Amino acid sequence: MDNETLIRTRIRRMPDIFHAAEKNDVDELKEALEQGQRLDARQPKLLNMTPLHVACIRSSNAFLEVAIQHGSCDPWLRDDNLRVAFDHAAARNNKVAMQLTLDAMYPRPL
């Protein structure tokens, strides 16, 4: 294996919370969180979206189910267009993501 291929292989193995959101990869999400990545992180190249925004855009519902339970998840964060993750789910008529984000925004009392 040449050096370039080895570097690419190692880079691919590093978890990335935004990639996990895009690909609906729960295992990568868990690895990223274990390494200290956060769900309230912003991606300047994506209008300061969070992984939650990306997951709603990509209909990554399995990712969302796990993400909303984590302490670093804030469904009220807005991107540069002043949209919360729920807005992106609604724009795609993704009822599952809409309900997940809505429940995270307005938790039911015990």
Secondary structure, 3 states (H helix, E strand, C coil): CCHHHHHHHHHHHCCCHHHHHHHCCHHHHHHHHHCCCCCCCCEHHHCCECHHHHHHHCCCHHHHHHHCCCCCCCCCCCCCCCCCHHHHHHHCCCHHHHHHHHHHHCCCCC
